[in-house]
Amino acid sequence: MKGKFPVVKNLKIFGVISILLCITGFVSLILLPFGTNLYNLAIDFAGGTQIEMNMHTEVTAAVADEIAALVEEQTGVKPEAPVATGTERDHVMIRSTSLDTEQRAAIIKAMQEKYNLTDDDLEKSDDVSASVGNDLKKKAFTSAFVAVVLMLVYITFRFEFTSGLAAVCCLIHDLLVMLSVYVILQIPLNQNFIAAALTILGYSINASIIVFDRVRENMHIARKETFEEIAEKSIWQTMGRTINTTLTTLFMVGMIFILGVSSLRDFTMPLLVGIVSGAYSSIFLASPLWAFFRKHLRKKA
């Protein structure tokens, strides 16, 4: 299209950018089977200690920060952000790397003295096995794999196999970008990652389908144009909608990140990155990859 930067023809440029964004996440996955872990594994995956106490009052963000500081002062170990539990949010869950009996006793005693609690207010004090974390990791990878395969089947049925292949490449790209963020920023990798990853998979595939739909519509109208020209036109026709949707979503999630408690920030930070990555892949990768696969795979066939 005249006067606009050609997206489809510059797939190599966007591909190099994507490789640079994904390489950290890809390398971190490759190293896992060899015993090298680059992630900041939380108790959900690595195992550790969890203590739950009845506070008899609502556990606010300020109280949670106080408890985190108290635990670090007593043990020298920085815990995960304490989480309010219970229907009335009057219980607090303290989670940390494995603590010995003396360290646990020190935390419980300090909590009792500071918040006027008794032994009866201790609801739980136990260890989470690393084997539970390993099982959770397997389920996380299985969930992502099944989601990607089912999306490939759906896109292939609705459009064609080459478009499904392009969509899957974009989904893998978005997951690797998220993993890169977890490694670089050392965000605790916990159950929130599974929720964030599956959310981004759904968000990204929806944005790609919008562009694919416009490509299909234009194919029926502009029969004399090449597929690359149709894809280029479709990208620019849907770009405004994609950007507006992304900015709206970023604003809402950004407010949660700014105003939410620390436990929510660990979830929303990778989500913010995933939303941007999903918009990037749906605009600059999805249709250009579809055109690339359509050209080369059909030529071989």
Residue, then its C-alpha position, 0 to 999 in steps of 0.5 A: m500500500k502506498g505511503k505505508f511501511p510494508v509489513v509482509k515484505n519485511l518479515k525478516i526484520f520482524g523475525v530478527i526482532s522476535i528472535l532477540l525477544c525470545i532467545t532468553g526464554f528459549v535458552s532457559l527451556i533448553l537448559l532445564p533438562f540439563g539441570t540448569n534453572l534460570y528461573n526464580l521458582a516460587i514455592d509452587f514449583a520448587g517446594g518450601t514452607q507455608i504458614e497460615m495464621n488467623m489474624h482475626t481482622e482483615v489482612t490489608a496490603a499494609v499488614a501483608d507488607e508488615i508480615a513480610a518484613l517481620v518474616e525476613e527479620q526473623t529468618g533472613v529469608k525474603p518470603e513471597a508476598p503474604v496472601a490474605t485468605g478466608t472468606e473474610r480475608d482474615h487469614v494470612m498465608i506466609r510462603s517461603t523457601s524451606l525453613d527449619t523448625e527454629q525459623r518457623a518457631a521464630i516466625i510464629k512467636a513474633m506474629q503472636e507478640k506483634y498481633n496478640l495471637t495465640d497458639d490456637d490461631l496457627e492454622k497450618s505450618d508445613d512443607v510443600s514437597a518439590s515433587v508437587g512442584n514437578d507435577l505442577k510444571k508438567k501440568a502447566f506444559t501439558s495445558a499450554f501444549v493442548a491449548v496450542v494443538l486445539m487452536l491449530v486444529y480450530i484455525t486449520f478448520r476455519f481457514e487453512f493449515t498454513s494459517g494455523l501454522a502461522a498462528v501457532c508460531c505466534l503463540i509460541h513466540d508470545l509464550l517465549v517472550m513471557l518466559s524471557v521476562y520471567v528470567i530477566l526480571q526474576i519474577p517468581l514463577n508460580q501458579n500465576f504463570i499458568a493463568a497468565a500464559l493461558t490468558i495471553l494465548g487466548y488474547s493473542i489468538n483472538a487478535s490474529i483471527i481478526v486479521f485472518d478474517r479480514v484476509r479471507e474477506n478480501m480474498h473474495i473481493a480482490r481476486k486479481e491481487t496476490f495473497e501478499e498484497i491482500a495480507e498487507k491490505s488486511i493488516w492495515q485495515t485491522m491495525g487501528r482496532t488491534i491497537n485500540t483494543t490493546l491500549t484499552t486492555l493495557f490501561m485496565v491491567g496497568m491500573i491493577f499493576i499500579l494500585g494492586v497488592s504485590s502478589l497481583r503485580d507478579f501476575t500483571m507484569p508478565l501479563l502486560v508484556g504478553i498483551v504487547s507481545g500478542a498485539y505485536s505478533s498478530i500485526f507483524l508476524a501472523s499474516p506475514l507468516w501465513a503468506f510465507f508458509r502459503k507460498h513455500l509449502r504450496k510450492k513444495a506440494 
